[in-house]
Amino acid sequence: MVYVFRILILGVIVLLFYAIIKGILSIDSNKKKPKKTSVADELLKLQNLKEEGIITEEEFQQMKKRLLK
């Protein structure tokens, strides 16, 4: 009976260890993948910057040309 209990405890420890390692690996893999944004999203961001006066019309046009290439 003691051996069955030890095997069950060992199994639980192994499962917890696996879950922890699996969680750490999935967190690391999410950090490595950069979030992709579309050209349209980038253009909207530039338009907002221009409207807020953060960038000028010239800067907006230059950045827009770079995005559309």
CHARMM-style PDB file with segment names, atoms N, HN, CA, C and O in Angstrom:
ATOM      1  N   MET     1       0.828  -1.196   0.000  1.00  0.00      PROA
ATOM      2  CA  MET     1       0.000   0.000   0.000  1.00  0.00      PROA
ATOM      3  C   MET     1       0.878   1.267   0.000  1.00  0.00      PROA
ATOM      4  O   MET     1       0.537   2.258  -0.646  1.00  0.00      PROA
ATOM      5  N   VAL     2       1.982   1.230   0.710  1.00  0.00      PROA
ATOM      6  HN  VAL     2       2.259   0.425   1.235  1.00  0.00      PROA
ATOM      7  CA  VAL     2       2.895   2.376   0.778  1.00  0.00      PROA
ATOM      8  C   VAL     2       3.484   2.654  -0.602  1.00  0.00      PROA
ATOM      9  O   VAL     2       3.680   3.811  -0.973  1.00  0.00      PROA
ATOM     10  N   TYR     3       3.764   1.599  -1.358  1.00  0.00      PROA
ATOM     11  HN  TYR     3       3.605   0.659  -1.056  1.00  0.00      PROA
ATOM     12  CA  TYR     3       4.344   1.765  -2.691  1.00  0.00      PROA
ATOM     13  C   TYR     3       3.354   2.437  -3.644  1.00  0.00      PROA
ATOM     14  O   TYR     3       3.749   3.273  -4.457  1.00  0.00      PROA
ATOM     15  N   VAL     4       2.097   2.084  -3.551  1.00  0.00      PROA
ATOM     16  HN  VAL     4       1.777   1.405  -2.890  1.00  0.00      PROA
ATOM     17  CA  VAL     4       1.060   2.705  -4.389  1.00  0.00      PROA
ATOM     18  C   VAL     4       0.972   4.192  -4.072  1.00  0.00      PROA
ATOM     19  O   VAL     4       0.869   5.021  -4.976  1.00  0.00      PROA
ATOM     20  N   PHE     5       1.012   4.523  -2.795  1.00  0.00      PROA
ATOM     21  HN  PHE     5       1.095   3.850  -2.061  1.00  0.00      PROA
ATOM     22  CA  PHE     5       0.959   5.915  -2.382  1.00  0.00      PROA
ATOM     23  C   PHE     5       2.171   6.690  -2.906  1.00  0.00      PROA
ATOM     24  O   PHE     5       2.024   7.818  -3.374  1.00  0.00      PROA
ATOM     25  N   ARG     6       3.353   6.102  -2.833  1.00  0.00      PROA
ATOM     26  HN  ARG     6       3.473   5.185  -2.452  1.00  0.00      PROA
ATOM     27  CA  ARG     6       4.568   6.751  -3.334  1.00  0.00      PROA
ATOM     28  C   ARG     6       4.497   6.952  -4.846  1.00  0.00      PROA
ATOM     29  O   ARG     6       4.915   7.994  -5.352  1.00  0.00      PROA
ATOM     30  N   ILE     7       3.980   5.979  -5.558  1.00  0.00      PROA
ATOM     31  HN  ILE     7       3.640   5.133  -5.147  1.00  0.00      PROA
ATOM     32  CA  ILE     7       3.845   6.100  -7.013  1.00  0.00      PROA
ATOM     33  C   ILE     7       2.859   7.203  -7.372  1.00  0.00      PROA
ATOM     34  O   ILE     7       3.099   7.966  -8.307  1.00  0.00      PROA
ATOM     35  N   LEU     8       1.755   7.296  -6.640  1.00  0.00      PROA
ATOM     36  HN  LEU     8       1.560   6.676  -5.879  1.00  0.00      PROA
ATOM     37  CA  LEU     8       0.777   8.366  -6.878  1.00  0.00      PROA
ATOM     38  C   LEU     8       1.386   9.737  -6.601  1.00  0.00      PROA
ATOM     39  O   LEU     8       1.189  10.667  -7.383  1.00  0.00      PROA
ATOM     40  N   ILE     9       2.113   9.873  -5.518  1.00  0.00      PROA
ATOM     41  HN  ILE     9       2.274   9.118  -4.883  1.00  0.00      PROA
ATOM     42  CA  ILE     9       2.767  11.148  -5.181  1.00  0.00      PROA
ATOM     43  C   ILE     9       3.778  11.515  -6.256  1.00  0.00      PROA
ATOM     44  O   ILE     9       3.831  12.664  -6.693  1.00  0.00      PROA
ATOM     45  N   LEU    10       4.585  10.540  -6.687  1.00  0.00      PROA
ATOM     46  HN  LEU    10       4.541   9.606  -6.332  1.00  0.00      PROA
ATOM     47  CA  LEU    10       5.573  10.786  -7.733  1.00  0.00      PROA
ATOM     48  C   LEU    10       4.881  11.218  -9.030  1.00  0.00      PROA
ATOM     49  O   LEU    10       5.359  12.119  -9.719  1.00  0.00      PROA
ATOM     50  N   GLY    11       3.764  10.579  -9.358  1.00  0.00      PROA
ATOM     51  HN  GLY    11       3.376   9.847  -8.798  1.00  0.00      PROA
ATOM     52  CA  GLY    11       3.011  10.945 -10.560  1.00  0.00      PROA
ATOM     53  C   GLY    11       2.503  12.374 -10.505  1.00  0.00      PROA
ATOM     54  O   GLY    11       2.570  13.102 -11.496  1.00  0.00      PROA
ATOM     55  N   VAL    12       1.996  12.774  -9.351  1.00  0.00      PROA
ATOM     56  HN  VAL    12       1.942  12.183  -8.546  1.00  0.00      PROA
ATOM     57  CA  VAL    12       1.497  14.146  -9.176  1.00  0.00      PROA
ATOM     58  C   VAL    12       2.647  15.144  -9.309  1.00  0.00      PROA
ATOM     59  O   VAL    12       2.489  16.187  -9.942  1.00  0.00      PROA
ATOM     60  N   ILE    13       3.786  14.836  -8.726  1.00  0.00      PROA
ATOM     61  HN  ILE    13       3.914  13.988  -8.212  1.00  0.00      PROA
ATOM     62  CA  ILE    13       4.950  15.724  -8.819  1.00  0.00      PROA
ATOM     63  C   ILE    13       5.398  15.866 -10.267  1.00  0.00      PROA
ATOM     64  O   ILE    13       5.698  16.969 -10.723  1.00  0.00      PROA
ATOM     65  N   VAL    14       5.444  14.750 -10.990  1.00  0.00      PROA
ATOM     66  HN  VAL    14       5.201  13.853 -10.619  1.00  0.00      PROA
ATOM     67  CA  VAL    14       5.852  14.793 -12.398  1.00  0.00      PROA
ATOM     68  C   VAL    14       4.861  15.620 -13.210  1.00  0.00      PROA
ATOM     69  O   VAL    14       5.273  16.416 -14.054  1.00  0.00      PROA
ATOM     70  N   LEU    15       3.567  15.447 -12.973  1.00  0.00      PROA
ATOM     71  HN  LEU    15       3.232  14.800 -12.288  1.00  0.00      PROA
ATOM     72  CA  LEU    15       2.556  16.229 -13.700  1.00  0.00      PROA
ATOM     73  C   LEU    15       2.682  17.721 -13.405  1.00  0.00      PROA
ATOM     74  O   LEU    15       2.568  18.539 -14.318  1.00  0.00      PROA
ATOM     75  N   LEU    16       2.912  18.084 -12.154  1.00  0.00      PROA
ATOM     76  HN  LEU    16       3.005  17.419 -11.413  1.00  0.00      PROA
ATOM     77  CA  LEU    16       3.084  19.497 -11.811  1.00  0.00      PROA
ATOM     78  C   LEU    16       4.332  20.073 -12.473  1.00  0.00      PROA
ATOM     79  O   LEU    16       4.304  21.183 -13.005  1.00  0.00      PROA
ATOM     80  N   PHE    17       5.414  19.323 -12.439  1.00  0.00      PROA
ATOM     81  HN  PHE    17       5.437  18.422 -12.007  1.00  0.00      PROA
ATOM     82  CA  PHE    17       6.650  19.763 -13.077  1.00  0.00      PROA
ATOM     83  C   PHE    17       6.430  19.966 -14.578  1.00  0.00      PROA
ATOM     84  O   PHE    17       6.879  20.964 -15.141  1.00  0.00      PROA
ATOM     85  N   TYR    18       5.744  19.030 -15.223  1.00  0.00      PROA
ATOM     86  HN  TYR    18       5.378  18.219 -14.766  1.00  0.00      PROA
ATOM     87  CA  TYR    18       5.459  19.136 -16.655  1.00  0.00      PROA
ATOM     88  C   TYR    18       4.611  20.378 -16.945  1.00  0.00      PROA
ATOM     89  O   TYR    18       4.887  21.113 -17.894  1.00  0.00      PROA
ATOM     90  N   ALA    19       3.586  20.608 -16.132  1.00  0.00      PROA
ATOM     91  HN  ALA    19       3.362  20.011 -15.362  1.00  0.00      PROA
ATOM     92  CA  ALA    19       2.707  21.764 -16.354  1.00  0.00      PROA
ATOM     93  C   ALA    19       3.472  23.073 -16.203  1.00  0.00      PROA
ATOM     94  O   ALA    19       3.259  24.016 -16.966  1.00  0.00      PROA
ATOM     95  N   ILE    20       4.360  23.127 -15.218  1.00  0.00      PROA
ATOM     96  HN  ILE    20       4.533  22.362 -14.598  1.00  0.00      PROA
ATOM     97  CA  ILE    20       5.140  24.351 -15.006  1.00  0.00      PROA
ATOM     98  C   ILE    20       6.080  24.597 -16.179  1.00  0.00      PROA
ATOM     99  O   ILE    20       6.153  25.716 -16.687  1.00  0.00      PROA
ATOM    100  N   ILE    21       6.794  23.573 -16.612  1.00  0.00      PROA
ATOM    101  HN  ILE    21       6.734  22.664 -16.199  1.00  0.00      PROA
ATOM    102  CA  ILE    21       7.727  23.718 -17.727  1.00  0.00      PROA
ATOM    103  C   ILE    21       6.971  24.074 -19.004  1.00  0.00      PROA
ATOM    104  O   ILE    21       7.412  24.940 -19.759  1.00  0.00      PROA
ATOM    105  N   LYS    22       5.851  23.425 -19.252  1.00  0.00      PROA
ATOM    106  HN  LYS    22       5.493  22.721 -18.638  1.00  0.00      PROA
ATOM    107  CA  LYS    22       5.052  23.703 -20.454  1.00  0.00      PROA
ATOM    108  C   LYS    22       4.566  25.151 -20.450  1.00  0.00      PROA
ATOM    109  O   LYS    22       4.567  25.811 -21.490  1.00  0.00      PROA
ATOM    110  N   GLY    23       4.156  25.640 -19.294  1.00  0.00      PROA
ATOM    111  HN  GLY    23       4.156  25.104 -18.450  1.00  0.00      PROA
ATOM    112  CA  GLY    23       3.708  27.028 -19.177  1.00  0.00      PROA
ATOM    113  C   GLY    23       4.832  28.012 -19.436  1.00  0.00      PROA
ATOM    114  O   GLY    23       4.629  29.018 -20.115  1.00  0.00      PROA
ATOM    115  N   ILE    24       6.004  27.740 -18.909  1.00  0.00      PROA
ATOM    116  HN  ILE    24       6.169  26.923 -18.357  1.00  0.00      PROA
ATOM    117  CA  ILE    24       7.161  28.622 -19.117  1.00  0.00      PROA
ATOM    118  C   ILE    24       7.538  28.647 -20.588  1.00  0.00      PROA
ATOM    119  O   ILE    24       7.835  29.711 -21.132  1.00  0.00      PROA
ATOM    120  N   LEU    25       7.529  27.496 -21.235  1.00  0.00      PROA
ATOM    121  HN  LEU    25       7.287  26.633 -20.793  1.00  0.00      PROA
ATOM    122  CA  LEU    25       7.893  27.453 -22.648  1.00  0.00      PROA
ATOM    123  C   LEU    25       6.880  28.192 -23.509  1.00  0.00      PROA
ATOM    124  O   LEU    25       7.260  28.849 -24.478  1.00  0.00      PROA
ATOM    125  N   SER    26       5.607  28.098 -23.174  1.00  0.00      PROA
ATOM    126  HN  SER    26       5.298  27.565 -22.387  1.00  0.00      PROA
ATOM    127  CA  SER    26       4.602  28.793 -23.986  1.00  0.00      PROA
ATOM    128  C   SER    26       4.696  30.301 -23.793  1.00  0.00      PROA
ATOM    129  O   SER    26       4.447  31.056 -24.732  1.00  0.00      PROA
ATOM    130  N   ILE    27       5.050  30.748 -22.601  1.00  0.00      PROA
ATOM    131  HN  ILE    27       5.253  30.134 -21.838  1.00  0.00      PROA
ATOM    132  CA  ILE    27       5.230  32.182 -22.361  1.00  0.00      PROA
ATOM    133  C   ILE    27       6.412  32.691 -23.173  1.00  0.00      PROA
ATOM    134  O   ILE    27       6.319  33.751 -23.792  1.00  0.00      PROA
ATOM    135  N   ASP    28       7.529  31.954 -23.184  1.00  0.00      PROA
ATOM    136  HN  ASP    28       7.604  31.092 -22.682  1.00  0.00      PROA
ATOM    137  CA  ASP    28       8.707  32.361 -23.939  1.00  0.00      PROA
ATOM    138  C   ASP    28       8.426  32.399 -25.431  1.00  0.00      PROA
ATOM    139  O   ASP    28       8.902  33.301 -26.120  1.00  0.00      PROA
ATOM    140  N   SER    29       7.668  31.444 -25.944  1.00  0.00      PROA
ATOM    141  HN  SER    29       7.282  30.711 -25.384  1.00  0.00      PROA
ATOM    142  CA  SER    29       7.397  31.425 -27.380  1.00  0.00      PROA
ATOM    143  C   SER    29       6.502  32.587 -27.785  1.00  0.00      PROA
ATOM    144  O   SER    29       6.611  33.078 -28.909  1.00  0.00      PROA
ATOM    145  N   ASN    30       5.613  33.043 -26.893  1.00  0.00      PROA
ATOM    146  HN  ASN    30       5.524  32.644 -25.980  1.00  0.00      PROA
ATOM    147  CA  ASN    30       4.761  34.191 -27.198  1.00  0.00      PROA
ATOM    148  C   ASN    30       5.569  35.481 -27.257  1.00  0.00      PROA
ATOM    149  O   ASN    30       5.243  36.382 -28.029  1.00  0.00      PROA
ATOM    150  N   LYS    31       6.608  35.576 -26.455  1.00  0.00      PROA
ATOM    151  HN  LYS    31       6.873  34.844 -25.827  1.00  0.00      PROA
ATOM    152  CA  LYS    31       7.431  36.785 -26.449  1.00  0.00      PROA
ATOM    153  C   LYS    31       8.260  36.914 -27.719  1.00  0.00      PROA
ATOM    154  O   LYS    31       8.541  38.027 -28.161  1.00  0.00      PROA
ATOM    155  N   LYS    32       8.650  35.804 -28.304  1.00  0.00      PROA
ATOM    156  HN  LYS    32       8.421  34.899 -27.945  1.00  0.00      PROA
ATOM    157  CA  LYS    32       9.522  35.836 -29.471  1.00  0.00      PROA
ATOM    158  C   LYS    32       8.788  36.208 -30.743  1.00  0.00      PROA
ATOM    159  O   LYS    32       9.411  36.677 -31.695  1.00  0.00      PROA
ATOM    160  N   LYS    33       7.489  36.014 -30.781  1.00  0.00      PROA
ATOM    161  HN  LYS    33       6.983  35.634 -30.007  1.00  0.00      PROA
ATOM    162  CA  LYS    33       6.721  36.298 -31.987  1.00  0.00      PROA
ATOM    163  C   LYS    33       6.268  37.761 -31.983  1.00  0.00      PROA
ATOM    164  O   LYS    33       5.441  38.150 -31.158  1.00  0.00      PROA
ATOM    165  N   PRO    34       6.796  38.562 -32.887  1.00  0.00      PROA
ATOM    166  CA  PRO    34       6.337  39.949 -32.937  1.00  0.00      PROA
ATOM    167  C   PRO    34       4.909  40.019 -33.476  1.00  0.00      PROA
ATOM    168  O   PRO    34       4.515  39.240 -34.345  1.00  0.00      PROA
ATOM    169  N   LYS    35       4.168  40.942 -32.955  1.00  0.00      PROA
ATOM    170  HN  LYS    35       4.488  41.574 -32.249  1.00  0.00      PROA
ATOM    171  CA  LYS    35       2.792  41.112 -33.406  1.00  0.00      PROA
ATOM    172  C   LYS    35       2.797  41.759 -34.787  1.00  0.00      PROA
ATOM    173  O   LYS    35       3.413  42.803 -34.996  1.00  0.00      PROA
ATOM    174  N   LYS    36       2.107  41.128 -35.714  1.00  0.00      PROA
ATOM    175  HN  LYS    36       1.606  40.279 -35.545  1.00  0.00      PROA
ATOM    176  CA  LYS    36       2.059  41.653 -37.075  1.00  0.00      PROA
ATOM    177  C   LYS    36       0.939  42.683 -37.193  1.00  0.00      PROA
ATOM    178  O   LYS    36      -0.181  42.474 -36.727  1.00  0.00      PROA
ATOM    179  N   THR    37       1.279  43.795 -37.828  1.00  0.00      PROA
ATOM    180  HN  THR    37       2.189  43.965 -38.206  1.00  0.00      PROA
ATOM    181  CA  THR    37       0.270  44.809 -38.099  1.00  0.00      PROA
ATOM    182  C   THR    37       0.173  44.993 -39.601  1.00  0.00      PROA
ATOM    183  O   THR    37       1.155  44.834 -40.327  1.00  0.00      PROA
ATOM    184  N   SER    38      -0.991  45.323 -40.044  1.00  0.00      PROA
ATOM    185  HN  SER    38      -1.788  45.453 -39.455  1.00  0.00      PROA
ATOM    186  CA  SER    38      -1.189  45.504 -41.475  1.00  0.00      PROA
ATOM    187  C   SER    38      -0.743  46.909 -41.888  1.00  0.00      PROA
ATOM    188  O   SER    38      -0.546  47.793 -41.055  1.00  0.00      PROA
ATOM    189  N   VAL    39      -0.594  47.076 -43.171  1.00  0.00      PROA
ATOM    190  HN  VAL    39      -0.753  46.358 -43.848  1.00  0.00      PROA
ATOM    191  CA  VAL    39      -0.220  48.393 -43.713  1.00  0.00      PROA
ATOM    192  C   VAL    39      -1.316  49.402 -43.396  1.00  0.00      PROA
ATOM    193  O   VAL    39      -1.041  50.562 -43.088  1.00  0.00      PROA
ATOM    194  N   ALA    40      -2.566  48.942 -43.475  1.00  0.00      PROA
ATOM    195  HN  ALA    40      -2.789  48.000 -43.724  1.00  0.00      PROA
ATOM    196  CA  ALA    40      -3.690  49.841 -43.180  1.00  0.00      PROA
ATOM    197  C   ALA    40      -3.626  50.332 -41.733  1.00  0.00      PROA
ATOM    198  O   ALA    40      -3.882  51.505 -41.463  1.00  0.00      PROA
ATOM    199  N   ASP    41      -3.287  49.440 -40.807  1.00  0.00      PROA
ATOM    200  HN  ASP    41      -3.079  48.487 -41.026  1.00  0.00      PROA
ATOM    201  CA  ASP    41      -3.154  49.847 -39.405  1.00  0.00      PROA
ATOM    202  C   ASP    41      -2.049  50.876 -39.233  1.00  0.00      PROA
ATOM    203  O   ASP    41      -2.205  51.857 -38.507  1.00  0.00      PROA
ATOM    204  N   GLU    42      -0.938  50.642 -39.903  1.00  0.00      PROA
ATOM    205  HN  GLU    42      -0.811  49.844 -40.492  1.00  0.00      PROA
ATOM    206  CA  GLU    42       0.177  51.584 -39.811  1.00  0.00      PROA
ATOM    207  C   GLU    42      -0.195  52.947 -40.401  1.00  0.00      PROA
ATOM    208  O   GLU    42       0.180  53.987 -39.859  1.00  0.00      PROA
ATOM    209  N   LEU    43      -0.933  52.936 -41.511  1.00  0.00      PROA
ATOM    210  HN  LEU    43      -1.238  52.091 -41.951  1.00  0.00      PROA
ATOM    211  CA  LEU    43      -1.367  54.197 -42.115  1.00  0.00      PROA
ATOM    212  C   LEU    43      -2.311  54.954 -41.180  1.00  0.00      PROA
ATOM    213  O   LEU    43      -2.233  56.177 -41.071  1.00  0.00      PROA
ATOM    214  N   LEU    44      -3.198  54.226 -40.510  1.00  0.00      PROA
ATOM    215  HN  LEU    44      -3.261  53.232 -40.598  1.00  0.00      PROA
ATOM    216  CA  LEU    44      -4.100  54.873 -39.553  1.00  0.00      PROA
ATOM    217  C   LEU    44      -3.325  55.502 -38.396  1.00  0.00      PROA
ATOM    218  O   LEU    44      -3.658  56.596 -37.941  1.00  0.00      PROA
ATOM    219  N   LYS    45      -2.296  54.807 -37.926  1.00  0.00      PROA
ATOM    220  HN  LYS    45      -2.026  53.919 -38.296  1.00  0.00      PROA
ATOM    221  CA  LYS    45      -1.467  55.360 -36.861  1.00  0.00      PROA
ATOM    222  C   LYS    45      -0.770  56.635 -37.326  1.00  0.00      PROA
ATOM    223  O   LYS    45      -0.713  57.627 -36.599  1.00  0.00      PROA
ATOM    224  N   LEU    46      -0.240  56.592 -38.548  1.00  0.00      PROA
ATOM    225  HN  LEU    46      -0.286  55.786 -39.138  1.00  0.00      PROA
ATOM    226  CA  LEU    46       0.422  57.782 -39.086  1.00  0.00      PROA
ATOM    227  C   LEU    46      -0.563  58.933 -39.242  1.00  0.00      PROA
ATOM    228  O   LEU    46      -0.236  60.078 -38.930  1.00  0.00      PROA
ATOM    229  N   GLN    47      -1.762  58.638 -39.721  1.00  0.00      PROA
ATOM    230  HN  GLN    47      -2.028  57.708 -39.975  1.00  0.00      PROA
ATOM    231  CA  GLN    47      -2.796  59.667 -39.894  1.00  0.00      PROA
ATOM    232  C   GLN    47      -3.126  60.308 -38.545  1.00  0.00      PROA
ATOM    233  O   GLN    47      -3.267  61.527 -38.453  1.00  0.00      PROA
ATOM    234  N   ASN    48      -3.246  59.493 -37.508  1.00  0.00      PROA
ATOM    235  HN  ASN    48      -3.131  58.503 -37.583  1.00  0.00      PROA
ATOM    236  CA  ASN    48      -3.528  60.029 -36.172  1.00  0.00      PROA
ATOM    237  C   ASN    48      -2.390  60.910 -35.679  1.00  0.00      PROA
ATOM    238  O   ASN    48      -2.626  61.959 -35.079  1.00  0.00      PROA
ATOM    239  N   LEU    49      -1.155  60.484 -35.932  1.00  0.00      PROA
ATOM    240  HN  LEU    49      -0.964  59.632 -36.419  1.00  0.00      PROA
ATOM    241  CA  LEU    49      -0.008  61.306 -35.531  1.00  0.00      PROA
ATOM    242  C   LEU    49      -0.014  62.645 -36.250  1.00  0.00      PROA
ATOM    243  O   LEU    49       0.308  63.678 -35.662  1.00  0.00      PROA
ATOM    244  N   LYS    50      -0.382  62.620 -37.528  1.00  0.00      PROA
ATOM    245  HN  LYS    50      -0.644  61.781 -38.005  1.00  0.00      PROA
ATOM    246  CA  LYS    50      -0.429  63.862 -38.306  1.00  0.00      PROA
ATOM    247  C   LYS    50      -1.535  64.776 -37.779  1.00  0.00      PROA
ATOM    248  O   LYS    50      -1.330  65.980 -37.629  1.00  0.00      PROA
ATOM    249  N   GLU    51      -2.694  64.206 -37.503  1.00  0.00      PROA
ATOM    250  HN  GLU    51      -2.860  63.227 -37.625  1.00  0.00      PROA
ATOM    251  CA  GLU    51      -3.822  65.003 -37.010  1.00  0.00      PROA
ATOM    252  C   GLU    51      -3.543  65.603 -35.638  1.00  0.00      PROA
ATOM    253  O   GLU    51      -4.024  66.691 -35.321  1.00  0.00      PROA
ATOM    254  N   GLU    52      -2.765  64.891 -34.827  1.00  0.00      PROA
ATOM    255  HN  GLU    52      -2.375  64.007 -35.085  1.00  0.00      PROA
ATOM    256  CA  GLU    52      -2.421  65.407 -33.497  1.00  0.00      PROA
ATOM    257  C   GLU    52      -1.275  66.410 -33.547  1.00  0.00      PROA
ATOM    258  O   GLU    52      -0.942  67.019 -32.530  1.00  0.00      PROA
ATOM    259  N   GLY    53      -0.670  66.587 -34.712  1.00  0.00      PROA
ATOM    260  HN  GLY    53      -0.940  66.092 -35.538  1.00  0.00      PROA
ATOM    261  CA  GLY    53       0.415  67.544 -34.854  1.00  0.00      PROA
ATOM    262  C   GLY    53       1.767  67.007 -34.428  1.00  0.00      PROA
ATOM    263  O   GLY    53       2.717  67.772 -34.263  1.00  0.00      PROA
ATOM    264  N   ILE    54       1.861  65.706 -34.251  1.00  0.00      PROA
ATOM    265  HN  ILE    54       1.089  65.085 -34.385  1.00  0.00      PROA
ATOM    266  CA  ILE    54       3.122  65.117 -33.829  1.00  0.00      PROA
ATOM    267  C   ILE    54       4.095  65.020 -34.998  1.00  0.00      PROA
ATOM    268  O   ILE    54       5.301  65.198 -34.827  1.00  0.00      PROA
ATOM    269  N   ILE    55       3.566  64.739 -36.183  1.00  0.00      PROA
ATOM    270  HN  ILE    55       2.587  64.594 -36.322  1.00  0.00      PROA
ATOM    271  CA  ILE    55       4.392  64.724 -37.387  1.00  0.00      PROA
ATOM    272  C   ILE    55       3.800  65.704 -38.394  1.00  0.00      PROA
ATOM    273  O   ILE    55       2.610  66.016 -38.352  1.00  0.00      PROA
ATOM    274  N   THR    56       4.643  66.179 -39.292  1.00  0.00      PROA
ATOM    275  HN  THR    56       5.609  65.925 -39.327  1.00  0.00      PROA
ATOM    276  CA  THR    56       4.187  67.127 -40.309  1.00  0.00      PROA
ATOM    277  C   THR    56       3.636  66.375 -41.521  1.00  0.00      PROA
ATOM    278  O   THR    56       3.747  65.153 -41.621  1.00  0.00      PROA
ATOM    279  N   GLU    57       3.044  67.136 -42.433  1.00  0.00      PROA
ATOM    280  HN  GLU    57       2.954  68.129 -42.352  1.00  0.00      PROA
ATOM    281  CA  GLU    57       2.520  66.543 -43.672  1.00  0.00      PROA
ATOM    282  C   GLU    57       3.647  65.901 -44.473  1.00  0.00      PROA
ATOM    283  O   GLU    57       3.468  64.827 -45.046  1.00  0.00      PROA
ATOM    284  N   GLU    58       4.808  66.556 -44.516  1.00  0.00      PROA
ATOM    285  HN  GLU    58       4.954  67.429 -44.050  1.00  0.00      PROA
ATOM    286  CA  GLU    58       5.955  65.996 -45.240  1.00  0.00      PROA
ATOM    287  C   GLU    58       6.392  64.657 -44.652  1.00  0.00      PROA
ATOM    288  O   GLU    58       6.626  63.689 -45.376  1.00  0.00      PROA
ATOM    289  N   GLU    59       6.496  64.624 -43.332  1.00  0.00      PROA
ATOM    290  HN  GLU    59       6.306  65.410 -42.744  1.00  0.00      PROA
ATOM    291  CA  GLU    59       6.889  63.374 -42.668  1.00  0.00      PROA
ATOM    292  C   GLU    59       5.859  62.276 -42.927  1.00  0.00      PROA
ATOM    293  O   GLU    59       6.205  61.118 -43.159  1.00  0.00      PROA
ATOM    294  N   PHE    60       4.601  62.666 -42.882  1.00  0.00      PROA
ATOM    295  HN  PHE    60       4.320  63.607 -42.693  1.00  0.00      PROA
ATOM    296  CA  PHE    60       3.529  61.706 -43.144  1.00  0.00      PROA
ATOM    297  C   PHE    60       3.668  61.120 -44.547  1.00  0.00      PROA
ATOM    298  O   PHE    60       3.569  59.906 -44.727  1.00  0.00      PROA
ATOM    299  N   GLN    61       3.897  61.976 -45.536  1.00  0.00      PROA
ATOM    300  HN  GLN    61       3.977  62.962 -45.389  1.00  0.00      PROA
ATOM    301  CA  GLN    61       4.012  61.505 -46.915  1.00  0.00      PROA
ATOM    302  C   GLN    61       5.230  60.598 -47.099  1.00  0.00      PROA
ATOM    303  O   GLN    61       5.159  59.593 -47.806  1.00  0.00      PROA
ATOM    304  N   GLN    62       6.348  60.957 -46.457  1.00  0.00      PROA
ATOM    305  HN  GLN    62       6.406  61.773 -45.882  1.00  0.00      PROA
ATOM    306  CA  GLN    62       7.546  60.123 -46.563  1.00  0.00      PROA
ATOM    307  C   GLN    62       7.326  58.746 -45.942  1.00  0.00      PROA
ATOM    308  O   GLN    62       7.694  57.728 -46.528  1.00  0.00      PROA
ATOM    309  N   MET    63       6.730  58.722 -44.768  1.00  0.00      PROA
ATOM    310  HN  MET    63       6.431  59.549 -44.292  1.00  0.00      PROA
ATOM    311  CA  MET    63       6.480  57.450 -44.088  1.00  0.00      PROA
ATOM    312  C   MET    63       5.453  56.608 -44.849  1.00  0.00      PROA
ATOM    313  O   MET    63       5.556  55.383 -44.904  1.00  0.00      PROA
ATOM    314  N   LYS    64       4.475  57.279 -45.428  1.00  0.00      PROA
ATOM    315  HN  LYS    64       4.391  58.274 -45.384  1.00  0.00      PROA
ATOM    316  CA  LYS    64       3.456  56.583 -46.210  1.00  0.00      PROA
ATOM    317  C   LYS    64       4.081  55.925 -47.436  1.00  0.00      PROA
ATOM    318  O   LYS    64       3.742  54.791 -47.775  1.00  0.00      PROA
ATOM    319  N   LYS    65       4.998  56.639 -48.104  1.00  0.00      PROA
ATOM    320  HN  LYS    65       5.272  57.560 -47.829  1.00  0.00      PROA
ATOM    321  CA  LYS    65       5.685  56.062 -49.272  1.00  0.00      PROA
ATOM    322  C   LYS    65       6.477  54.817 -48.871  1.00  0.00      PROA
ATOM    323  O   LYS    65       6.466  53.810 -49.578  1.00  0.00      PROA
ATOM    324  N   ARG    66       7.168  54.900 -47.722  1.00  0.00      PROA
ATOM    325  HN  ARG    66       7.176  55.719 -47.148  1.00  0.00      PROA
ATOM    326  CA  ARG    66       7.934  53.738 -47.251  1.00  0.00      PROA
ATOM    327  C   ARG    66       7.033  52.546 -46.958  1.00  0.00      PROA
ATOM    328  O   ARG    66       7.389  51.406 -47.256  1.00  0.00      PROA
ATOM    329  N   LEU    67       5.881  52.805 -46.380  1.00  0.00      PROA
ATOM    330  HN  LEU    67       5.592  53.732 -46.138  1.00  0.00      PROA
ATOM    331  CA  LEU    67       4.953  51.718 -46.075  1.00  0.00      PROA
ATOM    332  C   LEU    67       4.376  51.073 -47.317  1.00  0.00      PROA
ATOM    333  O   LEU    67       4.167  49.861 -47.355  1.00  0.00      PROA
ATOM    334  N   LEU    68       4.121  51.871 -48.324  1.00  0.00      PROA
ATOM    335  HN  LEU    68       4.291  52.856 -48.294  1.00  0.00      PROA
ATOM    336  CA  LEU    68       3.461  51.358 -49.531  1.00  0.00      PROA
ATOM    337  C   LEU    68       4.423  50.714 -50.519  1.00  0.00      PROA
ATOM    338  O   LEU    68       3.978  50.172 -51.531  1.00  0.00      PROA
ATOM    339  N   LYS    69       5.700  50.754 -50.264  1.00  0.00      PROA
ATOM    340  HN  LYS    69       6.061  51.194 -49.442  1.00  0.00      PROA
ATOM    341  CA  LYS    69       6.672  50.116 -51.166  1.00  0.00      PROA
ATOM    342  C   LYS    69       6.665  48.621 -50.989  1.00  0.00      PROA
ATOM    343  OT1 LYS    69       7.417  47.916 -51.662  1.00  0.00      PROA
TER     344      LYS     69
END
